Amino acid sequence: MIMPLGPDFTTELHIPASLLGLLGASYAVSASLAGLLGAWLLDRFDRKTALLWALLGLVTGTAAGGFAVGFKSMMAARLLAGLFGGPATSLAVSALTDLVPLERRGRAIGAVMGAFSVASVVGVPTGLWLARHGGLRTPFFVVAAIGLIVTVMTSFSLPSLRAHLTHSAPPRSLHELLTRRVVRLALLTIALSNVATFAIVPNIAPYLIRNCGMPRQSMEYLYAIGGACSFVSMRIIGWLVDRYGAPKLMVWTSALLVLDLALGFLPGRAILPVAVLFVGFLVSSSSRNVCVNTTCSRVAAPSERARYQSLQSAIQHLAAAVGASLGPIFLRELSDGRIHGMSGLSMLSITLTMMLPFLLAKLYHQVDLQ
């Protein structure tokens, strides 16, 4: 929601355009730090209670954005939202892992990740529409109100989750968690997956518009179509992961992603129709993430699950920031407006993508998976 509203920030809040990127990154940085902090704390509490407090903090931080009067106050609001948003995600995934048996977990994670796609696709145009008709502050208040409704629904529908507090095995410290080879391998897999994805994601829109001739007004329709296809495909992939195992599906989704990158980005121009390549990228990358997250959900024991998910959340956000920061290193704008260097960036993404099936297969077959 934040980045599409950038032009409104410059006009209504007088925030310089050069600082808009910091607003976008502030949430990720805060969520990463909160993930590291949560790795020490979250497994000491009832997951439902901790989740409710995290949701209330996220609602407060989001609503605070609607009261911002300039760069500093908006930055503070985004940092507050990230401080609670990171743990909220970790606790939600931990609760799902506690409640859903292993044989149905792929479908459950596919459904949850499909909801992320819908939220991303619906959120951007809805946020812009609300800002256009109700002012810059309206999207923040509407999202905060929705978050408050979700908090109330959670308090009534989610059972108390305290089984991890009575687990016979003593919880491992964060240091002990990181000394386990399987945990380090899982975090490495998560990190490389996010770097490979976010090396491309921030540069897709300008690349398609400037290098491939995609009309600017068509982008919102592409995102809508891609999000809808991703939502359906992730539910299907989740079912297939439960049936055939994540390693097999990881090979196919990674192969599809490599093919898409090779045909759409590696030559510096699109060989196939742009819509096909764009939807193919979203579907293959999101399907790959279902394989990765389903496997990584098996790494931690119940007594350390929230701690591990917080650590994983921190790594995810940091890896996404690293991937997004590669753009300025590889890319430069030519005099005619085209973007040069996409071939090198896509080759890096392809290389990382080709490594991931081997890492995931090794992770999947570790003897101490839970």
Secondary structure, DSSP 8 states (H G I E B T S, - for coil): -TGGGHHHHHHHS---GGGHHHHHHHHHHHHHHHHHHHHHHGGGS-HHHHHHHHHHHHHHHHHHHTT--SHHHHHHHHHHHHHHHHHHHHHHHHHHHHHS-GGGHHHHHHHHHHHHHHHHHHHHHHHHHHHHHH-TTHHHHHHHHHHHHHHHHHHHHS----GGGG-SS----HHHHHHSHHHHHHHHHHHHHHHHHHTTGGGHHHHHHHTS---GGGHHHHHHHHHHHHHHHHHHHHHHHHHH-HHHHHHHHHHHHHHHHHHHTTTSS-SS-HHHHHHHHHHHHHHHHHHHHHHHTTSS-GGGHHHHHHHHHHHHHHHHHHHHHTHHHH-EE-TTS-EE-HHHHHHHHHHHHHHHHHHHHHHHT-TT--
